């Protein structure tokens, strides 16, 4: 099964980018979520709430994104949760299905899934990315 996931992620590596630009305002984040929703055919698009909390989270209908420098990555991560809720409702929160959806979202956003900052992800997600060769196996000690 792992070979299928690797082949699927690599085969789609040269997808067109839909990145609308830097995400600074609520409107920028809403436009990004709308573009991702249209591309992946997620209807209705989840609503967006920007918060001062230290963590972002997602439900099927809403993304709560913290205002931070990594807001773009948070949007992709949380949108991958929405994709997982839609496509595989019984999947684990950061399991292989989620990782595949995150790689798909990163591929669409950046044009190449290897441009996503996998080293800043949860350890299990980062290990999956290493296994499918989306990032280097070297991880900074700060995250170990």
Order of alpha helices (4+ residues) and beta strands (2+ residues): alpha-alpha-beta-beta-beta-alpha-alpha-alpha
